[in-house]
Amino acid sequence: MDPNPIDQAAAIVGSKASLAHLLGVTRAAVGQWSDSGRRVPAEHCPRIEAATKGAVRCEDLRPDVPWQVLRCGPRATGDAVHVLEGGVNAVQAA
């Protein structure tokens, strides 16, 4: 069985506490994301992907978000970052 992507990201950056600090959230929030049925807020996924140098991708963390639109679509430039900051609803509205 593949490791949970949050657990994998935490191992890469050092710990769940380190990942939480990097994202500006609590250690408890990161712990909840690794629980079955909990999801990482989409706005944190690009930072996790960057922190893990691509070892944990946005698609691993949130397969329900249309990341391919942000990566390959006509707006896959600086605008994509602003859409991500707005969350999943902003992606669907764009």
DRENPA-3360 file (N, C-alpha, C; in nm, 2 decimals, always signed):
BEGIN
1 = MDPNPIDQ = +0.08/-0.12/+0.00/+0.00/+0.00/+0.00/+0.09/+0.12/+0.00 ~ +0.05/+0.22/-0.08/+0.13/+0.35/-0.09/+0.11/+0.43/+0.04 ~ +0.21/+0.50/+0.08/+0.20/+0.58/+0.20/+0.11/+0.70/+0.17 ~ +0.04/+0.75/+0.27/-0.04/+0.87/+0.26/+0.04/+0.98/+0.21 ~ +0.00/+1.06/+0.11/+0.08/+1.17/+0.06/+0.12/+1.27/+0.16 ~ +0.04/+1.30/+0.26/+0.07/+1.39/+0.37/+0.19/+1.33/+0.45 ~ +0.18/+1.20/+0.49/+0.28/+1.14/+0.56/+0.41/+1.14/+0.48 ~ +0.40/+1.12/+0.35/+0.52/+1.12/+0.27/+0.58/+1.26/+0.27;
9 = AAAIVGSK = +0.50/+1.36/+0.25/+0.55/+1.50/+0.25/+0.61/+1.54/+0.38 ~ +0.55/+1.50/+0.49/+0.60/+1.52/+0.63/+0.74/+1.46/+0.64 ~ +0.75/+1.34/+0.59/+0.88/+1.27/+0.60/+0.99/+1.34/+0.52 ~ +0.95/+1.39/+0.41/+1.05/+1.46/+0.32/+1.10/+1.59/+0.39 ~ +1.00/+1.67/+0.45/+1.04/+1.80/+0.51/+1.09/+1.79/+0.65 ~ +1.08/+1.67/+0.71/+1.13/+1.64/+0.84/+1.03/+1.59/+0.94 ~ +0.91/+1.65/+0.94/+0.81/+1.60/+1.04/+0.68/+1.67/+1.00 ~ +0.57/+1.63/+1.07/+0.44/+1.69/+1.05/+0.44/+1.83/+1.11;
17 = ASLAHLLG = +0.52/+1.85/+1.21/+0.54/+1.98/+1.27/+0.61/+2.08/+1.17 ~ +0.71/+2.03/+1.11/+0.78/+2.11/+1.01/+0.69/+2.15/+0.89 ~ +0.61/+2.05/+0.85/+0.52/+2.08/+0.74/+0.42/+2.18/+0.78 ~ +0.36/+2.17/+0.90/+0.27/+2.26/+0.95/+0.33/+2.40/+0.96 ~ +0.45/+2.41/+1.00/+0.52/+2.54/+1.01/+0.53/+2.60/+0.87 ~ +0.58/+2.52/+0.78/+0.60/+2.57/+0.64/+0.47/+2.62/+0.58 ~ +0.35/+2.56/+0.62/+0.22/+2.60/+0.56/+0.15/+2.71/+0.64 ~ +0.20/+2.73/+0.76/+0.14/+2.83/+0.85/+0.01/+2.78/+0.91;
25 = VTRAAVGQ = +0.00/+2.64/+0.94/-0.11/+2.58/+1.00/-0.07/+2.51/+1.13 ~ -0.16/+2.45/+1.20/-0.13/+2.38/+1.32/-0.08/+2.24/+1.29 ~ -0.01/+2.18/+1.38/+0.04/+2.04/+1.36/-0.09/+1.95/+1.36 ~ -0.19/+1.99/+1.44/-0.32/+1.91/+1.44/-0.38/+1.91/+1.31 ~ -0.38/+2.02/+1.23/-0.44/+2.03/+1.10/-0.37/+1.93/+1.01 ~ -0.24/+1.93/+1.01/-0.17/+1.83/+0.92/-0.20/+1.69/+0.96 ~ -0.21/+1.66/+1.09/-0.24/+1.53/+1.14/-0.38/+1.49/+1.09 ~ -0.48/+1.58/+1.09/-0.61/+1.55/+1.04/-0.61/+1.52/+0.89;
33 = WSDSGRRV = -0.53/+1.59/+0.82/-0.52/+1.57/+0.67/-0.47/+1.43/+0.64 ~ -0.39/+1.37/+0.73/-0.34/+1.23/+0.70/-0.44/+1.13/+0.74 ~ -0.55/+1.17/+0.81/-0.65/+1.07/+0.85/-0.73/+1.04/+0.72 ~ -0.78/+0.92/+0.72/-0.87/+0.87/+0.61/-0.99/+0.96/+0.60 ~ -1.03/+1.01/+0.48/-1.15/+1.09/+0.46/-1.13/+1.24/+0.48 ~ -1.01/+1.28/+0.52/-0.98/+1.42/+0.54/-0.91/+1.47/+0.41 ~ -0.93/+1.60/+0.37/-0.86/+1.65/+0.25/-0.78/+1.77/+0.29 ~ -0.66/+1.78/+0.22/-0.58/+1.90/+0.23/-0.65/+2.01/+0.16;
41 = PAEHCPRI = -0.66/+2.13/+0.22/-0.72/+2.24/+0.14/-0.63/+2.26/+0.01 ~ -0.70/+2.28/-0.10/-0.63/+2.29/-0.23/-0.53/+2.40/-0.23 ~ -0.55/+2.51/-0.16/-0.45/+2.62/-0.16/-0.31/+2.58/-0.10 ~ -0.31/+2.47/-0.03/-0.18/+2.43/+0.03/-0.10/+2.33/-0.06 ~ -0.17/+2.27/-0.15/-0.11/+2.17/-0.24/+0.01/+2.22/-0.32 ~ +0.01/+2.33/-0.38/+0.13/+2.38/-0.46/+0.25/+2.40/-0.37 ~ +0.23/+2.45/-0.25/+0.34/+2.47/-0.16/+0.40/+2.34/-0.11 ~ +0.31/+2.24/-0.09/+0.36/+2.10/-0.05/+0.44/+2.04/-0.17;
49 = EAATKGAV = +0.39/+2.06/-0.29/+0.46/+2.00/-0.40/+0.59/+2.07/-0.42 ~ +0.60/+2.20/-0.40/+0.73/+2.27/-0.41/+0.82/+2.23/-0.30 ~ +0.77/+2.21/-0.18/+0.86/+2.18/-0.06/+0.91/+2.04/-0.08 ~ +0.84/+1.95/-0.15/+0.89/+1.81/-0.16/+0.96/+1.80/-0.30 ~ +0.98/+1.91/-0.37/+1.05/+1.91/-0.50/+0.98/+1.81/-0.59 ~ +0.85/+1.81/-0.59/+0.77/+1.73/-0.68/+0.75/+1.59/-0.64 ~ +0.81/+1.54/-0.53/+0.79/+1.40/-0.49/+0.64/+1.37/-0.45 ~ +0.58/+1.48/-0.39/+0.43/+1.47/-0.36/+0.37/+1.58/-0.44;
57 = RCEDLRPD = +0.29/+1.53/-0.54/+0.23/+1.63/-0.63/+0.09/+1.67/-0.59 ~ +0.04/+1.78/-0.64/-0.09/+1.82/-0.61/-0.20/+1.72/-0.64 ~ -0.17/+1.64/-0.75/-0.27/+1.54/-0.79/-0.27/+1.43/-0.69 ~ -0.16/+1.40/-0.62/-0.16/+1.30/-0.51/-0.24/+1.35/-0.39 ~ -0.23/+1.48/-0.36/-0.30/+1.53/-0.25/-0.45/+1.55/-0.27 ~ -0.48/+1.60/-0.38/-0.62/+1.63/-0.41/-0.66/+1.59/-0.55 ~ -0.68/+1.46/-0.58/-0.71/+1.42/-0.71/-0.85/+1.47/-0.76 ~ -0.93/+1.53/-0.68/-1.06/+1.58/-0.72/-1.05/+1.72/-0.78;
65 = VPWQVLRC = -0.93/+1.79/-0.77/-0.91/+1.92/-0.82/-0.86/+1.91/-0.97 ~ -0.91/+1.98/-1.06/-0.86/+1.97/-1.20/-0.72/+2.04/-1.22 ~ -0.62/+1.99/-1.16/-0.49/+2.05/-1.17/-0.44/+2.06/-1.31 ~ -0.48/+1.97/-1.40/-0.43/+1.98/-1.54/-0.47/+2.11/-1.60 ~ -0.59/+2.16/-1.56/-0.63/+2.29/-1.62/-0.54/+2.40/-1.58 ~ -0.49/+2.40/-1.45/-0.40/+2.50/-1.40/-0.26/+2.48/-1.46 ~ -0.22/+2.36/-1.48/-0.09/+2.33/-1.53/-0.07/+2.35/-1.68 ~ -0.18/+2.32/-1.76/-0.17/+2.32/-1.90/-0.26/+2.41/-1.97;
73 = GPRATGDA = -0.36/+2.46/-1.90/-0.46/+2.55/-1.96/-0.40/+2.68/-2.01 ~ -0.49/+2.76/-2.08/-0.44/+2.89/-2.13/-0.40/+2.99/-2.02 ~ -0.45/+2.96/-1.90/-0.42/+3.05/-1.79/-0.31/+3.00/-1.70 ~ -0.23/+2.90/-1.74/-0.13/+2.83/-1.66/-0.01/+2.92/-1.65 ~ -0.03/+3.04/-1.61/+0.08/+3.14/-1.59/+0.07/+3.19/-1.44 ~ +0.10/+3.31/-1.42/+0.09/+3.37/-1.29/-0.05/+3.37/-1.24 ~ -0.15/+3.38/-1.33/-0.29/+3.38/-1.29/-0.33/+3.25/-1.21 ~ -0.26/+3.14/-1.25/-0.30/+3.01/-1.18/-0.27/+3.02/-1.03;
81 = VHVLEGGV = -0.17/+3.09/-0.99/-0.14/+3.10/-0.85/-0.26/+3.17/-0.78 ~ -0.31/+3.28/-0.84/-0.42/+3.36/-0.78/-0.54/+3.27/-0.78 ~ -0.57/+3.19/-0.88/-0.68/+3.10/-0.87/-0.67/+3.00/-0.76 ~ -0.55/+2.95/-0.74/-0.53/+2.85/-0.63/-0.55/+2.91/-0.50 ~ -0.51/+3.04/-0.48/-0.53/+3.10/-0.35/-0.68/+3.12/-0.32 ~ -0.76/+3.12/-0.43/-0.90/+3.14/-0.41/-0.97/+3.00/-0.38 ~ -0.90/+2.89/-0.39/-0.95/+2.76/-0.36/-1.02/+2.70/-0.48 ~ -1.08/+2.58/-0.45/-1.15/+2.50/-0.55/-1.26/+2.58/-0.62;
89 = NAVQAA = -1.34/+2.65/-0.55/-1.45/+2.73/-0.60/-1.40/+2.83/-0.71 ~ -1.28/+2.89/-0.69/-1.23/+2.98/-0.78/-1.19/+2.90/-0.91 ~ -1.13/+2.78/-0.89/-1.10/+2.70/-1.01/-1.22/+2.67/-1.09 ~ -1.33/+2.63/-1.03/-1.45/+2.60/-1.10/-1.51/+2.72/-1.17 ~ -1.49/+2.84/-1.11/-1.55/+2.96/-1.17/-1.47/+3.01/-1.28 ~ -1.34/+2.98/-1.28/-1.25/+3.03/-1.38/-1.28/+2.98/-1.52;
% end
